[in-house]
Amino acid sequence: MNYISTRNKNIKVPSALAIKQGISEEGGLFVPDSIPSFSVEEISSMVKMNYRERAFFVLSKYLTDFSEKELRYCTDNAYTNEKFRSEKIAPVVELEKGFNILELWHGPTCAFKDMALQILPFFLTTSIKLTNEDKTVCILVATSGDTGKAALEGFSDVEGTNILVFYPELGVSNMQKLQMKTQEGNNVGVCAIKGNFDDAQSGVKKIFTDENIKNELEKRGYMFSSANSINFGRLCPQIVYYFSAYCDLLEEGKINPGEKINVVVPTGNFGNILAAYYAKLAGLPIDKLICASNKNKVLTDFINTGVYNKNREFFATSSPSMDILISSNLERLLFALYENDDKEIASLMKKLSEEGEYKVSSEVLEKLQQNFYGGYCDEEATLETIKYIFDKYGYTCDTHTAVAVKVYLDYKEKTNDETVSVIASTASPYKFPDNVLKAVAGENKETDDFKLLEKLSEETKTEIPNPIKELKNKKVRFDKVIEKSDMEEAVLDLLK
């Protein structure tokens, strides 16, 4: 299998090169040039496998230039029980018949990004060897909260790499910020910018395609790559956990082989739900993909109207990882819906860049709505849903998962669809203790983050995850705040 660019399909590279580069030279995103196929029998054969074996089985269809030994090295080292606090790695919890939560936050940073960012360093170092690369890889990351810490944790002290993370100064939770600012490792850097996530993401993309800075890096013996989901090496491992969830439902007798399920995903940059779409294209029996937005409902509006318009007010919400108005991975979906028409995609992305808006054709809108349902949840409903789930099921969810649950419940009420459904739970509630505690116990005046954690633990009868508990005694290493126009300079400073 090779990988082609969404903006120039004549560019064709093996997966190792796509992972190493992160993004195509002209700014397009790499996608597979063909879709692998999984039969009902193959999926059923995965039921008795553990998560590492399932990951190997699925990824081997996408990373065909990796040898079996190389790919097993990646999967066996990424998904260990030393790194993940659940034996199943990504367990499925049933709240009631047909209503399941896929917990993706048992990794070292307590967020779903660990599912991909624990394996990406192994992908990247393997890709460096496969492509005979002799430069040090400089990994740039823009984060709306969880990607930054997960990428820092994954790449900390990985030989042949440096990593720099940019995050919006006022756009992440206190716990997310503290996780990044205390990161250990000799090859890591963290920098806040005055702006929102879209500013950080646009700044990183601009640096990637800036010939002057690329030439400067080359002189110094560096090359760029990305740990954001613009890198297919980040996106590909996310396909695995949808197959794994389906296998768990089969194993527990919740569904029959070949029976379709719905998948619900709280969505910002569109990578997590795109992975579910890719799983569906590859044969995983998925019916509806339910895309849940918070108050920044640009994706909901797009799915319902076919018009993508980022020219709107930006809201800082209690689900900050979804506070995004430019959803990068939507470009990959459009490429598929437009049947690999790279010229049309380049035109749409140019309109988005220059005018902040584009409209898809009626045929594409019809295909979009056949696969996706879009809904959103405001701030008040987010907290009400946390409370509802806690009171009814004794289950504590974070703000992002609450958005997904609310949209799912609205969808069920609207459609009477009783299809077995899986809701992607993307973060531990302990990453957002102030809002979760406020939801389950009412207003509180506590401002100390670690006392909030203790109160949340007492109220919900759940344990504080060690990676968050241990932050209390960690030293802050990174407290720099810069203008968004100074991001290039920050990159060069890191590499001195």
For each residue, the residues with C-beta under 8 A, 3 or more apart:
1: 15 32 33 34 36 61 62 63 64
2: 12 13 14 15 32 33
3: 12 13 14 15 17 18 30 31 32 33 232
4: 8 9 10 11 12 30 31 33 340 342
5: 8 9 11 24 26 28 29 30 31 342
6: 9 24 28 29 30 31 331 332 334 335 342 345
7: 24 26 27 28 342 345 346 349
8: 4 5 11 24 26 28 342 346
9: 4 5 6 12 340 342
10: 4
11: 4 5 8 24 25 26 28
12: 2 3 4 9 33
13: 2 3 17 18 21 30
14: 2 3 17 18 64 65 130
15: 1 2 3 18 19 62 63 64 65 66 127 232 233
16: 19 20 63 65 66 126 127 130 131
17: 3 13 14 20 21 127 131
18: 3 13 14 15 21 30 231 232 233
19: 15 16 22 120 123 124 127 225 231 232 233
20: 16 17 124 127 128 131 133 137 223 225
21: 13 17 18 24 25 30 224 225
22: 19 139 208 224 225 226 227 228 230 231 233
23: 27 28 29 30 205 208 209 226 230 231
24: 5 6 7 8 11 21 27 28 29 30
25: 11 21 209
26: 5 7 8 11 209
27: 7 23 24 205 208 209 349
28: 5 6 7 8 11 23 24 331 342 345 346
29: 5 6 23 24 230 232 328 329 331 332 335
30: 3 4 5 6 13 18 21 23 24 232
31: 3 4 5 6 232 332 335 336
32: 1 2 3 35 36 62 232
33: 1 2 3 4 12
34: 1
35: 32 278 281 282
36: 1 32 61 62 282
37: 282 283
38: 42 43 58 61 243 282 283 284
39: 42 43 283
40: 43 44 257 258 283 285
41: 44 45
42: 38 39 45 46 283
43: 38 39 40 46 243 246 247 250 257 283 284 285
44: 40 41 47 250 257
45: 41 42 48 49
46: 42 43 49 53 54 57 243 244 247
47: 44 247 250 251
48: 45 251
49: 45 46 53 54 57 247
50: 53 54
51: 54 55 79 88 89 90 240 244
52: 55 56 75 76 79 89
53: 46 49 50 56 57 75
54: 46 49 50 51 57 58 240 243 244 247
55: 51 52 58 59 75 78 79 119 237 240 244
56: 52 53 59 60 71 72 75
57: 46 49 53 54 60 61
58: 38 54 55 61 62 239 240 243
59: 55 56 62 63 71 74 75 236 237 240
60: 56 57 63 64 66 68 71
61: 1 36 38 57 58 64 282
62: 1 15 32 36 58 59 236 239
63: 1 15 16 59 60 66 71 123 236
64: 1 14 15 60 61
65: 14 15 16 130
66: 15 16 60 63 70 71 74 126 130
67: 70 71
68: 60 71 72
69: 72 73
70: 66 67 73 74 126 130
71: 56 59 60 63 66 67 68 74 75
72: 56 68 69 75 76
73: 69 70 76 77 122 126
74: 59 66 70 71 77 78 119 122 123 126
75: 52 53 55 56 59 71 72 78 79 119
76: 52 72 73 79 80
77: 73 74 80 122
78: 55 74 75 83 118 119 122 237
79: 51 52 55 75 76 83 84 89 118 119
80: 76 77 83 84
81: 84 87
82:
83: 78 79 80 107 108 114 118
84: 79 80 81 89 106 107 108 114
85: 106 107 465 466
86: 89 90 91 103 106
87: 81
88: 51 91 92 248
89: 51 52 79 84 86 106 115 244
90: 51 86 102 103 104 106 115 241 244 245
91: 86 88 102 103 106 248
92: 88 100 101 102 103 245 248 249 252 422
93: 100 101 103 395
94: 97 99 100 101 252 254
95: 99 100 101 389 393 395
96: 99 393
97: 94
98: 418 419 420 421
99: 94 95 96 408 421 423
100: 92 93 94 95 245 249 254 420 421 422 423
101: 92 93 94 95 395 397 401 422 423 425
102: 90 91 92 241 245 422 423 424 425
103: 86 90 91 92 93 106 425
104: 90 111 112 114 115 241 424 425 426
105: 110 111 112 114 398 425 426 427 428
106: 84 85 86 89 90 91 103 110 114
107: 83 84 85 110 111 114 115 118 150
108: 83 84 114 118 150 153 467
109: 113 114 146 149 150 153 179 467
110: 105 106 107 114 427 428 430 431 465 467 468
111: 104 105 107 114 145 146 149 150 321 426 427 428 431
112: 104 105 115 146 272 424 425 426 427
113: 109 116 117 146 147 149 150 151
114: 83 84 104 105 106 107 108 109 110 111 117 118 150 153 154
115: 89 90 104 107 112 118 237 238 240 241
116: 113 119 120 150 229 234 235 236 237 238
117: 113 114 120 121 147 150 151 153 154 227 234
118: 78 79 83 107 108 114 115 121 150 153 154
119: 55 74 75 78 79 116 122 123 237
120: 19 116 117 123 124 151 154 155 227 231 233 234 237
121: 117 118 124 125 154 155 158 161
122: 73 74 77 78 119 125 126
123: 19 63 74 119 120 126 127 233
124: 19 20 120 121 127 128 137 139 158 161 225 233
125: 121 122 128 129 158 159 160 161
126: 16 66 70 73 74 122 123 129 130
127: 15 16 17 19 20 123 124 130 131 133 233
128: 20 124 125 131 133 137 160
129: 125 126 132 133
130: 14 16 65 66 70 126 127
131: 16 17 20 127 128
132: 129
133: 20 127 128 129 137 223
134:
135: 218 221 222 223
136: 160 161 162 221 222 223
137: 20 124 128 133 160 161 162 222 223 224 225
138: 161 162 163 164 217 222 223 224 225 491 494 495
139: 22 124 151 155 161 162 163 164 224 225 226 227
140: 163 164 166 204 207 208 224 225 226 491
141: 147 148 151 163 164 165 166 204 226 227 228
142: 147 165 166 167 197 200 201 203 204 228
143: 146 147 148 149 151 165 166 167 172 180 197 200 228
144: 147 167 168 171 172 197 268 269 320 321 322 323 324
145: 111 148 167 171 172 173 176 320 321 431
146: 109 111 112 113 143 149 150 176 321 426 427 431
147: 113 117 141 142 143 144 150 151 227 228 229
148: 141 143 145 151 152 165 166 167 172 176 180 190
149: 109 111 113 143 146 152 153 176 179 180 183
150: 107 108 109 111 113 114 116 117 118 146 147 153 154
151: 113 117 120 139 141 143 147 148 154 155 163 165 227
152: 148 149 155 156 163 165 180 183 185 188 190
153: 108 109 114 117 118 149 150 156 183
154: 114 117 118 120 121 150 151 158 227
155: 120 121 139 151 152 158 161 163 185 187 188 227
156: 152 153 163 183 184 185 187 188
157: 185 186 187
158: 121 124 125 154 155 161 187
159: 125
160: 125 128 136 137
161: 121 124 125 136 137 138 139 155 158 187
162: 136 137 138 139 187 188 189 222 494 495
163: 138 139 140 141 151 152 155 156 187 188 189 227
164: 138 139 140 141 188 189 190 191 490 491 494
165: 141 142 143 148 151 152 180 188 189 190 191
166: 140 141 142 143 148 191 192 193 200 203 204 487 490
167: 142 143 144 145 148 171 172 176 177 180 190 191 192 193 197 200
168: 144 171 172 192 193 195 196 197 199 200
169: 192 193 194 195 481
170: 316
171: 144 145 167 168 196 197 316 320 323
172: 143 144 145 148 167 168 176 177 180 320
173: 145 176 177 320 431 432 434
174: 177 178 434 449
175: 178 179 430 431 432 433 449 468 471
176: 145 146 148 149 167 172 173 179 180 320 431
177: 167 172 173 174 180 181 192
178: 174 175 181 182 449 471 474 476
179: 109 149 175 176 182 183 467 468 471
180: 143 148 149 152 165 167 172 176 177 183 190 478
181: 177 178 190 476 477 478 479
182: 178 179 471 474 475 476 477
183: 149 152 153 156 179 180 188 190 477 478
184: 156 188 474 477
185: 152 155 156 157 188
186: 157
187: 155 156 157 158 161 162 163
188: 152 155 156 162 163 164 165 183 184 185
189: 162 163 164 165 478 490 494
190: 148 152 164 165 167 180 181 183 477 478 480
191: 164 165 166 167 478 480 481 482 487 490
192: 166 167 168 169 177 479 480 481 482
193: 166 167 168 169 199 200 203 481 482 483 484 487
194: 169 481 482 483 484
195: 168 169 198 199 200 484
196: 168 171 199 200 314 316 323
197: 142 143 144 167 168 171 200 201 268 323 324
198: 195 201 202 310 314 324 325 326
199: 168 193 195 196 202 203 484
200: 142 143 166 167 168 193 195 196 197 203 204 484 487
201: 142 197 198 204 205 228 269 324 326 328
202: 198 199 205 206 326
203: 142 166 193 199 200 206 207 484 487
204: 140 141 142 166 200 201 207 208 226 228 487
205: 23 27 201 202 208 209 230
206: 202 203 209 210
207: 140 203 204 210 213 224 487 488 491
208: 22 23 27 140 204 205 224 226
209: 23 25 26 27 205 206
210: 206 207 213 214 488
211: 214 215
212: 215 216
213: 207 210 216 217 488 491 492
214: 210 211 217 218 224
215: 211 212 218 219
216: 212 213 219 220 492
217: 138 213 214 220 222 223 224 495
218: 135 214 215 221 222 223
219: 215 216
220: 216 217 495
221: 135 136 218
222: 135 136 137 138 162 217 218 495
223: 20 133 135 136 137 138 217 218
224: 21 22 137 138 139 140 207 208 214 217
225: 19 20 21 22 124 137 138 139 140 231
226: 22 23 139 140 141 204 208 230 231 234
227: 22 117 120 139 141 147 151 154 155 163 231 234
228: 22 141 142 143 147 201 204 231 234 269 328
229: 116 147 234 235 238 269 271 328 329
230: 22 23 29 205 226 234 328 329
231: 18 19 22 23 120 225 226 227 228 234 235
232: 3 15 18 19 29 30 31 32 235 236
233: 15 18 19 22 120 123 124 127 236 237
234: 116 117 120 226 227 228 229 230 231 237 238 271
235: 116 229 231 232 238 239 271 274 275 278 329 332
236: 59 62 63 116 232 233 239 240 275
237: 55 59 78 115 116 119 120 233 234 240 241
238: 115 116 229 234 235 241 242 271 272 275
239: 58 62 235 236 242 243 275 276 278 279 282
240: 51 54 55 58 59 115 236 237 243 244
241: 90 102 104 115 237 238 244 245
242: 238 239 245 246 263 275 276 279 284 286 422
243: 38 43 46 54 58 239 240 246 247 279 284
244: 46 51 54 55 89 90 240 241 247 248
245: 90 92 100 102 241 242 248 249 422
246: 43 242 243 249 250 255 261 284 285 422
247: 43 46 47 49 54 243 244 250 251
248: 88 91 92 244 245 251 252
249: 92 100 245 246 252 254 255 261 420 422
250: 43 44 47 246 247 253 254 255 256 257
251: 47 48 247 248
252: 92 94 248 249
253: 250
254: 94 100 249 250 420
255: 246 249 250 259 261 420
256: 250 259
257: 40 43 44 250
258: 40 285
259: 255 256 285 420
260: 285 286 287 419
261: 246 249 255 285 286 287 419 420 421 422
262: 286 287 288 289 290 417 419 420 421 422
263: 242 273 276 286 288 289 290 421 422 424
264: 290 292 404 405 407 408 411 421 422 423 424
265: 272 273 276 289 290 291 292 404 423 424
266: 272 292 293 294 319 322 400 401 403 404 424 426
267: 270 272 273 291 292 293 299 322 327
268: 144 197 296 321 322 323 324 327
269: 144 201 228 229 324 327 328 329
270: 267 273 274 299 327 328 329 330 333
271: 229 234 235 238 274 275 328 329
272: 112 238 265 266 267 275 276 424 426
273: 263 265 267 270 276 277 289 291 372
274: 235 270 271 277 278 329 330 332 333
275: 235 236 238 239 242 271 272 278 279
276: 239 242 263 265 272 273 279 280 286 289 424
277: 273 274 280 281 289 333 336 371
278: 35 235 239 274 275 281 282
279: 239 242 243 275 276 282 284 286
280: 276 277 283 284 286 289 371
281: 35 277 278 336
282: 35 36 37 38 61 239 278 279
283: 37 38 39 40 42 43 280
284: 38 43 242 243 246 279 280
285: 40 43 246 258 259 260 261
286: 242 260 261 262 263 276 279 280 289
287: 260 261 262 419
288: 262 263 371 372 373 411 417 419
289: 262 263 265 273 276 277 280 286 371 372 373
290: 262 263 264 265 372 373 375 404 407 408 411 421
291: 265 267 273 299 300 303 372 373 374 375 407
292: 264 265 266 267 375 376 377 403 404 406 407 408
293: 266 267 296 297 298 299 300 322 374 375 376 377 403 407
294: 266 297 315 317 319 322 323 376 377 378 379 382 400 403
295: 315 317 376 378 379
296: 268 293 314 315 317 322 323 324 325
297: 293 294 300 301 376
298: 293 301 302 308 309 310 312 324 325 327
299: 267 270 291 293 302 303 327 330 374
300: 291 293 297 303 304 374 375 376
301: 297 298 304 305 307 308 309 374
302: 298 299 305 306 307 308 330 374
303: 291 299 300 368 369 372 373 374
304: 300 301 374
305: 301 302 365
306: 302 359 360 361 362 364 365 368
307: 301 302 357 358 359
308: 298 301 302 330 352 357 358 359 360
309: 298 301 312 356 357
310: 198 298 325 326 352 356 357
311: 356 357
312: 298 309 325
313:
314: 196 198 296 323 325
315: 294 295 296 323
316: 170 171 196 320 323
317: 294 295 296 320 322 323 379 382 399
318: 379 382 383 399 432 435
319: 266 294 322 323 382 398 399 400 402 403 432
320: 144 145 171 172 173 176 316 317 323
321: 111 144 145 146 268 400 426 427
322: 144 266 267 268 293 294 296 317 319 400 403
323: 144 171 196 197 268 294 296 314 315 316 317 319 320
324: 144 197 198 201 268 269 296 298 327
325: 198 296 298 310 312 314
326: 198 201 202 310 352
327: 267 268 269 270 298 299 324 330
328: 29 201 228 229 230 269 270 271 331
329: 29 229 230 235 269 270 271 274 332 333
330: 270 274 299 302 308 327 333 334
331: 6 28 29 328 334 335 345 349
332: 6 29 31 235 274 329 335 336
333: 270 274 277 329 330 336 337 368
334: 6 330 331 337 338 345 348 360 364
335: 6 29 31 331 332 338 340 341 342 345
336: 31 277 281 332 333 339 340
337: 333 334 360 364 367 368
338: 334 335 341 344 345 364
339: 336
340: 4 9 335 336
341: 335 338 344 345
342: 4 5 6 7 8 9 28 335 345 346
343: 346 347
344: 338 341 347 348
345: 6 7 28 331 334 335 338 341 342 348 349
346: 7 8 28 342 343 349 350
347: 343 344 350 351
348: 334 344 345 351 352 358 360
349: 7 27 331 345 346 352 353
350: 346 347 353 354
351: 347 348 354 355 357 358
352: 308 310 326 348 349 355 356 357 358
353: 349 350
354: 350 351
355: 351 352 358
356: 309 310 311 352
357: 307 308 309 310 311 351 352
358: 307 308 348 351 352 355
359: 306 307 308
360: 306 308 334 337 348 364 365 368
361: 306 364 365
362: 306 365 366
363: 366 367
364: 306 334 337 338 360 361 367 368
365: 305 306 360 361 362 368 369
366: 362 363 369 370
367: 337 363 364 370 371
368: 303 306 333 337 360 364 365 371 372
369: 303 365 366 372 373
370: 366 367
371: 277 280 288 289 367 368
372: 273 288 289 290 291 303 368 369
373: 288 289 290 291 303 369 411
374: 291 293 299 300 301 302 303 304
375: 290 291 292 293 300 407 410 411
376: 292 293 294 295 297 300 403 407
377: 292 293 294 381 382 385 402 403 406 407
378: 294 295 381 382
379: 294 295 317 318 382 383
380: 383 384
381: 377 378 384 385 406
382: 294 317 318 319 377 378 379 385 386 399 402 403 406 435 439
383: 318 379 380 386 387 399 402 435 438 439
384: 380 381 387 388 406 439
385: 377 381 382 388 389 397 402 403 405 406 409
386: 382 383 389 390 396 397 398 399 402 429 435 436 439 440
387: 383 384 390 391 439 440
388: 384 385 391 392
389: 95 385 386 392 393 395 396 397 402 405
390: 386 387 393 394 395 396 397 439 440 460
391: 387 388
392: 388 389
393: 95 96 389 390
394: 390
395: 93 95 101 389 390
396: 386 389 390 429 436 440 456 460 462
397: 101 385 386 389 390 401 402 405 425 429 436
398: 105 319 386 401 402 425 426 427 428 429 431 432 436
399: 317 318 319 382 383 386 402 403 432 435 436
400: 266 294 319 321 322 403 404 426 427
401: 101 266 397 398 404 405 423 424 425 426 427
402: 319 377 382 383 385 386 389 397 398 399 405 406 439
403: 266 292 293 294 319 322 376 377 382 385 399 400 406 407
404: 264 265 266 290 292 400 401 407 408 423 424 425
405: 264 385 389 397 401 402 408 409 423
406: 292 377 381 382 384 385 402 403 409 410
407: 264 290 291 292 293 375 376 377 403 404 410 411
408: 99 264 290 292 404 405 411 412 421 423
409: 385 405 406 412 413
410: 375 406 407 413 414
411: 264 288 290 373 375 407 408 414 415 417
412: 408 409 415 416 417 418
413: 409 410 416
414: 410 411
415: 411 412
416: 412 413
417: 262 288 411 412
418: 98 412
419: 98 260 261 262 287 288
420: 98 100 249 254 255 259 261 262
421: 98 99 100 261 262 263 264 290 408
422: 92 100 101 102 242 245 246 249 261 262 263 264
423: 99 100 101 102 264 265 401 404 405 408
424: 102 104 112 263 264 265 266 272 276 401 404
425: 101 102 103 104 105 112 397 398 401 404
426: 104 105 111 112 146 266 272 321 398 400 401
427: 105 110 111 112 146 321 398 400 401 431 432
428: 105 110 111 398 431 465 468
429: 386 396 397 398 432 433 436 456 460 462
430: 110 175 433 436 453 456 464 465 468
431: 110 111 145 146 173 175 176 398 427 428 468
432: 173 175 318 319 398 399 427 429 435 436
433: 175 429 430 436 437 449 452 453 455 456
434: 173 174 437 438 449 452
435: 318 382 383 386 399 432 438 439
436: 386 396 397 398 399 429 430 432 433 439 440 456
437: 433 434 440 441 444 452 455 456 459
438: 383 434 435 441 442 443 444
439: 382 383 384 386 387 390 402 435 436
440: 386 387 390 396 436 437 456 459 460
441: 437 438 444 455 459
442: 438
443: 438
444: 437 438 441 452 455
445:
446: 451 452 455
447:
448: 451 452
449: 174 175 178 433 434 452 453
450: 453 454 472
451: 446 448 454 455
452: 433 434 437 444 446 448 449 455 456
453: 430 433 449 450 456 457 464 468 469
454: 450 451 457 458 464
455: 433 437 441 444 446 451 452 458 459
456: 396 429 430 433 436 437 440 452 453 459 460 462 464
457: 453 454 460 461 462 463 464
458: 454 455 461
459: 437 440 441 455 456
460: 390 396 429 440 456 457
461: 457 458
462: 396 429 456 457
463: 457
464: 430 453 454 456 457 468 469
465: 85 110 428 430 468 469
466: 85 469 470
467: 108 109 110 179 470 471
468: 110 175 179 428 430 431 453 464 465 471
469: 453 464 465 466 472
470: 466 467 473 474
471: 175 178 179 182 467 468 474
472: 450 469
473: 470
474: 178 182 184 470 471
475: 182
476: 178 181 182 479
477: 181 182 183 184 190
478: 180 181 183 189 190 191
479: 181 192 476
480: 190 191 192 490
481: 169 191 192 193 194
482: 191 192 193 194 486 487 489 490
483: 193 194 486
484: 193 194 195 199 200 203 487
485:
486: 482 483 489 490
487: 166 191 193 200 203 204 207 482 484 490 491
488: 207 210 213 491 492
489: 482 486 492 493
490: 164 166 189 191 480 482 486 487 493 494
491: 138 140 164 207 213 487 488 494 495
492: 213 216 488 489 495 496
493: 489 490 496
494: 138 162 164 189 490 491
495: 138 162 217 220 222 491 492
496: 492 493
